[in-house]
Structure formats: structure tokens, C-alpha cells
Amino acid sequence: MKKICALLALAAFSFQSFAQQSDLPATPVKDLKGSTVSFDKTFEKGKVTLVSFWATWCVPCKKEIKSIRDRMTEWKSQADFNYMTVSVDDSRATAQVKGYAKSQGWDFPAYLDPNSDLKRSLNFQNVPFTIIVGKDGKIAHMQSGYEAGGEDILFTKIKELAAK
């Protein structure tokens, strides 16, 4: 059991080390109005950004986004960062994404990756998937899956990166 835990910790550390050196892909995504933009151009220079990848059919994704949104005011008082989402729903579900974002009162940018091009560029398989982009415009942290309380881990990392 100790060997398994050590192996998992090593794998997580290696994955995170890789993430810290990753540039953002220039893969095109669409905003909710239908305009195409390069993913690497959606970030404000010199500012930490939290990005949640999700889908309309993904219950844990919706829980993660809701939890982050509910805590946004408190978090923003402690750290200067941006937040955005990227839907990996296919093109048939685009209207559902727009409707859901509107019904939830999202006041942060939301993008669409209808052909999963960005998902392939970042090399992840499942949602929810979350990245934190540092002030330098590089991926500083990646997290796969969601469990209640997982957003606290993300916020700890955001505060650390925003303080640098």
C-alpha cells in the first residue's frame, strides 16, 4: 500500500512539474456570441487565471463551477485573479451551454470547444478538468475531477501564484 501511495504521489508531482512548464496552446475556441479567438489570447497578461473545463451533461462540473462562483466574492477579496470556463460539449449542445450560463447568471467569460480541439491540445480525457494559468501565461497547475472541497486546493494555489 505504501508503494502505491508513493507511486501515485510521484506521478502527481511529475504531472504538476510538466504542467508548470507548459505554454498555452493557440487552439481556436468560440465565445458564447460565436466569435473565434485563440485560446492563448483569452488571458489577461500578468494575471492569474482559473479555467474550468466542463460539459452540460457533467454533474460534478456544474457543482465545481457553482462552488467556485459562490465563493468568488470572498476569494477576489484575498487574491487578484480571473475565472473562465470552457465547455467541451459538441456543436449540437451549444445552445444548451449558452442557456445554462445565462440561467446561472455567469458574469465571467465562457468559451466553447465544440470539436474538442483544445481538449486534445491540452491532452486531457475527462471533465471536470481545471487549470491555473500563472502571471507568466504558462500553465502552473492542472487538476482532474472534482470532489467537494477541491476548490480550496485550487484557491490555495491561486493565492500562492497571485502573491508572486
Short mmCIF file of the C-alpha atoms (twelve columns), coordinates in Angstrom:
data_MODEL
# 
_entry.id   MODEL 
# 
loop_
_atom_site.group_PDB 
_atom_site.id 
_atom_site.type_symbol 
_atom_site.label_atom_id 
_atom_site.label_alt_id 
_atom_site.label_comp_id 
_atom_site.label_asym_id 
_atom_site.label_seq_id 
_atom_site.Cartn_x 
_atom_site.Cartn_y 
_atom_site.Cartn_z 
_atom_site.pdbx_PDB_model_num 
ATOM 1   C CA . MET A 1   0.000   0.000  0.000   1 
ATOM 2   C CA . LYS A 2   2.865   2.393  0.826   1 
ATOM 3   C CA . LYS A 3   4.410   1.690  -2.573  1 
ATOM 4   C CA . ILE A 4   1.142   2.506  -4.340  1 
ATOM 5   C CA . CYS A 5   0.766   5.788  -2.418  1 
ATOM 6   C CA . ALA A 6   4.369   6.734  -3.157  1 
ATOM 7   C CA . LEU A 7   3.914   5.918  -6.839  1 
ATOM 8   C CA . LEU A 8   0.733   7.989  -7.034  1 
ATOM 9   C CA . ALA A 9   2.427   10.926 -5.288  1 
ATOM 10  C CA . LEU A 10  5.368   10.711 -7.686  1 
ATOM 11  C CA . ALA A 11  3.036   10.594 -10.688 1 
ATOM 12  C CA . ALA A 12  1.085   13.619 -9.424  1 
ATOM 13  C CA . PHE A 13  4.308   15.538 -8.790  1 
ATOM 14  C CA . SER A 14  5.623   14.666 -12.255 1 
ATOM 15  C CA . PHE A 15  2.329   15.731 -13.848 1 
ATOM 16  C CA . GLN A 16  2.377   19.004 -11.934 1 
ATOM 17  C CA . SER A 17  6.024   19.624 -12.859 1 
ATOM 18  C CA . PHE A 18  5.125   19.109 -16.505 1 
ATOM 19  C CA . ALA A 19  2.170   21.465 -16.132 1 
ATOM 20  C CA . GLN A 20  4.371   24.203 -14.690 1 
ATOM 21  C CA . GLN A 21  6.368   24.335 -17.892 1 
ATOM 22  C CA . SER A 22  3.512   24.183 -20.370 1 
ATOM 23  C CA . ASP A 23  2.739   27.036 -22.705 1 
ATOM 24  C CA . LEU A 24  -0.864  27.722 -23.580 1 
ATOM 25  C CA . PRO A 25  -1.964  26.327 -26.919 1 
ATOM 26  C CA . ALA A 26  -3.102  28.728 -29.660 1 
ATOM 27  C CA . THR A 27  -6.059  26.448 -30.396 1 
ATOM 28  C CA . PRO A 28  -9.160  28.351 -31.569 1 
ATOM 29  C CA . VAL A 29  -12.210 28.458 -29.271 1 
ATOM 30  C CA . LYS A 30  -15.503 30.318 -29.603 1 
ATOM 31  C CA . ASP A 31  -17.078 32.741 -27.200 1 
ATOM 32  C CA . LEU A 32  -20.805 32.496 -26.498 1 
ATOM 33  C CA . LYS A 33  -21.538 35.060 -29.232 1 
ATOM 34  C CA . GLY A 34  -19.884 32.807 -31.823 1 
ATOM 35  C CA . SER A 35  -16.646 34.754 -32.342 1 
ATOM 36  C CA . THR A 36  -13.496 32.672 -32.712 1 
ATOM 37  C CA . VAL A 37  -10.446 33.526 -30.637 1 
ATOM 38  C CA . SER A 38  -7.120  31.830 -29.988 1 
ATOM 39  C CA . PHE A 39  -7.171  30.214 -26.529 1 
ATOM 40  C CA . ASP A 40  -3.809  31.728 -25.568 1 
ATOM 41  C CA . LYS A 41  -5.245  35.210 -26.307 1 
ATOM 42  C CA . THR A 42  -8.132  34.852 -23.825 1 
ATOM 43  C CA . PHE A 43  -5.865  35.564 -20.848 1 
ATOM 44  C CA . GLU A 44  -5.043  38.916 -19.263 1 
ATOM 45  C CA . LYS A 45  -1.275  39.343 -19.184 1 
ATOM 46  C CA . GLY A 46  0.239   39.450 -15.727 1 
ATOM 47  C CA . LYS A 47  -2.822  37.980 -14.021 1 
ATOM 48  C CA . VAL A 48  -3.511  34.506 -12.641 1 
ATOM 49  C CA . THR A 49  -6.475  32.772 -14.288 1 
ATOM 50  C CA . LEU A 50  -8.512  29.769 -13.184 1 
ATOM 51  C CA . VAL A 51  -10.088 27.804 -16.059 1 
ATOM 52  C CA . SER A 52  -12.785 25.153 -15.586 1 
ATOM 53  C CA . PHE A 53  -13.405 22.724 -18.447 1 
ATOM 54  C CA . TRP A 54  -16.917 21.310 -18.257 1 
ATOM 55  C CA . ALA A 55  -19.924 19.917 -20.152 1 
ATOM 56  C CA . THR A 56  -23.675 20.387 -19.753 1 
ATOM 57  C CA . TRP A 57  -24.136 16.669 -19.028 1 
ATOM 58  C CA . CYS A 58  -21.427 16.652 -16.305 1 
ATOM 59  C CA . VAL A 59  -22.948 16.989 -12.820 1 
ATOM 60  C CA . PRO A 60  -19.576 17.255 -10.982 1 
ATOM 61  C CA . CYS A 61  -18.545 20.013 -13.421 1 
ATOM 62  C CA . LYS A 62  -21.632 22.047 -12.602 1 
ATOM 63  C CA . LYS A 63  -21.044 21.529 -8.873  1 
ATOM 64  C CA . GLU A 64  -17.440 22.723 -9.177  1 
ATOM 65  C CA . ILE A 65  -18.392 25.842 -11.142 1 
ATOM 66  C CA . LYS A 66  -21.232 26.650 -8.735  1 
ATOM 67  C CA . SER A 67  -18.949 26.218 -5.738  1 
ATOM 68  C CA . ILE A 68  -16.295 28.481 -7.272  1 
ATOM 69  C CA . ARG A 69  -18.907 31.070 -8.285  1 
ATOM 70  C CA . ASP A 70  -20.442 31.076 -4.790  1 
ATOM 71  C CA . ARG A 71  -17.039 31.845 -3.268  1 
ATOM 72  C CA . MET A 72  -15.824 34.261 -5.929  1 
ATOM 73  C CA . THR A 73  -16.518 37.475 -3.966  1 
ATOM 74  C CA . GLU A 74  -14.668 36.177 -0.910  1 
ATOM 75  C CA . TRP A 75  -11.780 34.848 -2.996  1 
ATOM 76  C CA . LYS A 76  -11.433 38.066 -5.024  1 
ATOM 77  C CA . SER A 77  -11.015 40.000 -1.765  1 
ATOM 78  C CA . GLN A 78  -7.967  37.825 -0.999  1 
ATOM 79  C CA . ALA A 79  -6.323  37.373 -4.406  1 
ATOM 80  C CA . ASP A 80  -6.323  39.113 -7.776  1 
ATOM 81  C CA . PHE A 81  -7.275  36.550 -10.426 1 
ATOM 82  C CA . ASN A 82  -9.631  35.898 -13.332 1 
ATOM 83  C CA . TYR A 83  -12.000 32.994 -13.886 1 
ATOM 84  C CA . MET A 84  -13.365 31.471 -17.080 1 
ATOM 85  C CA . THR A 85  -14.992 28.272 -18.277 1 
ATOM 86  C CA . VAL A 86  -14.616 26.219 -21.433 1 
ATOM 87  C CA . SER A 87  -17.384 23.839 -22.490 1 
ATOM 88  C CA . VAL A 88  -16.359 20.664 -24.290 1 
ATOM 89  C CA . ASP A 89  -19.936 19.972 -25.415 1 
ATOM 90  C CA . ASP A 90  -20.284 19.194 -29.111 1 
ATOM 91  C CA . SER A 91  -21.699 21.758 -31.561 1 
ATOM 92  C CA . ARG A 92  -25.250 20.396 -31.150 1 
ATOM 93  C CA . ALA A 93  -25.258 21.405 -27.479 1 
ATOM 94  C CA . THR A 94  -24.004 24.981 -27.982 1 
ATOM 95  C CA . ALA A 95  -27.457 26.454 -27.354 1 
ATOM 96  C CA . GLN A 96  -27.672 24.482 -24.097 1 
ATOM 97  C CA . VAL A 97  -24.339 25.922 -22.961 1 
ATOM 98  C CA . LYS A 98  -25.493 29.477 -23.671 1 
ATOM 99  C CA . GLY A 99  -28.835 28.872 -21.942 1 
ATOM 100 C CA . TYR A 100 -27.218 27.280 -18.899 1 
ATOM 101 C CA . ALA A 101 -24.663 30.085 -18.483 1 
ATOM 102 C CA . LYS A 102 -27.425 32.673 -18.739 1 
ATOM 103 C CA . SER A 103 -29.732 30.829 -16.313 1 
ATOM 104 C CA . GLN A 104 -26.909 30.636 -13.752 1 
ATOM 105 C CA . GLY A 105 -26.114 34.337 -14.080 1 
ATOM 106 C CA . TRP A 106 -22.488 33.761 -15.023 1 
ATOM 107 C CA . ASP A 107 -20.591 37.035 -15.067 1 
ATOM 108 C CA . PHE A 108 -17.306 35.544 -16.233 1 
ATOM 109 C CA . PRO A 109 -16.144 34.573 -19.745 1 
ATOM 110 C CA . ALA A 110 -17.321 31.250 -21.136 1 
ATOM 111 C CA . TYR A 111 -15.880 29.625 -24.236 1 
ATOM 112 C CA . LEU A 112 -16.807 26.674 -26.415 1 
ATOM 113 C CA . ASP A 113 -14.574 23.855 -27.676 1 
ATOM 114 C CA . PRO A 114 -17.181 22.044 -29.832 1 
ATOM 115 C CA . ASN A 115 -14.735 19.807 -31.710 1 
ATOM 116 C CA . SER A 116 -12.555 19.047 -28.656 1 
ATOM 117 C CA . ASP A 117 -9.531  20.583 -30.387 1 
ATOM 118 C CA . LEU A 118 -8.445  22.395 -27.225 1 
ATOM 119 C CA . LYS A 119 -9.129  19.309 -25.139 1 
ATOM 120 C CA . ARG A 120 -6.760  17.361 -27.402 1 
ATOM 121 C CA . SER A 121 -4.180  20.180 -27.319 1 
ATOM 122 C CA . LEU A 122 -4.116  20.058 -23.520 1 
ATOM 123 C CA . ASN A 123 -4.165  16.256 -23.595 1 
ATOM 124 C CA . PHE A 124 -6.898  15.519 -21.065 1 
ATOM 125 C CA . GLN A 125 -9.631  12.919 -21.333 1 
ATOM 126 C CA . ASN A 126 -12.405 13.733 -18.877 1 
ATOM 127 C CA . VAL A 127 -14.187 16.676 -17.342 1 
ATOM 128 C CA . PRO A 128 -14.204 18.289 -14.914 1 
ATOM 129 C CA . PHE A 129 -10.673 19.399 -15.657 1 
ATOM 130 C CA . THR A 130 -9.225  22.581 -14.231 1 
ATOM 131 C CA . ILE A 131 -6.077  24.549 -14.960 1 
ATOM 132 C CA . ILE A 132 -4.500  27.558 -13.337 1 
ATOM 133 C CA . VAL A 133 -2.505  29.840 -15.593 1 
ATOM 134 C CA . GLY A 134 0.167   31.894 -13.856 1 
ATOM 135 C CA . LYS A 135 1.038   35.534 -14.425 1 
ATOM 136 C CA . ASP A 136 3.678   34.388 -16.911 1 
ATOM 137 C CA . GLY A 137 0.985   32.917 -19.181 1 
ATOM 138 C CA . LYS A 138 2.057   29.330 -18.550 1 
ATOM 139 C CA . ILE A 139 0.026   26.507 -17.057 1 
ATOM 140 C CA . ALA A 140 1.012   26.367 -13.389 1 
ATOM 141 C CA . HIS A 141 -1.406  23.711 -12.127 1 
ATOM 142 C CA . MET A 142 -3.767  21.066 -13.501 1 
ATOM 143 C CA . GLN A 143 -6.469  19.203 -11.607 1 
ATOM 144 C CA . SER A 144 -8.680  16.431 -12.907 1 
ATOM 145 C CA . GLY A 145 -12.039 15.537 -11.381 1 
ATOM 146 C CA . TYR A 146 -13.992 17.270 -8.643  1 
ATOM 147 C CA . GLU A 147 -14.741 16.459 -5.045  1 
ATOM 148 C CA . ALA A 148 -16.354 18.857 -2.587  1 
ATOM 149 C CA . GLY A 149 -13.509 20.860 -1.074  1 
ATOM 150 C CA . GLY A 150 -11.322 20.517 -4.161  1 
ATOM 151 C CA . GLU A 151 -11.877 24.185 -4.896  1 
ATOM 152 C CA . ASP A 152 -9.964  25.010 -1.690  1 
ATOM 153 C CA . ILE A 153 -6.862  23.352 -3.146  1 
ATOM 154 C CA . LEU A 154 -7.295  25.467 -6.269  1 
ATOM 155 C CA . PHE A 155 -7.680  28.672 -4.271  1 
ATOM 156 C CA . THR A 156 -4.580  27.933 -2.203  1 
ATOM 157 C CA . LYS A 157 -2.614  27.625 -5.441  1 
ATOM 158 C CA . ILE A 158 -4.216  30.804 -6.851  1 
ATOM 159 C CA . LYS A 159 -3.211  32.802 -3.755  1 
ATOM 160 C CA . GLU A 160 0.324   31.435 -3.969  1 
ATOM 161 C CA . LEU A 161 0.661   32.388 -7.647  1 
ATOM 162 C CA . ALA A 162 -1.028  35.796 -7.280  1 
ATOM 163 C CA . ALA A 163 1.378   36.733 -4.463  1 
ATOM 164 C CA . LYS A 164 4.454   36.159 -6.662  1 
# 
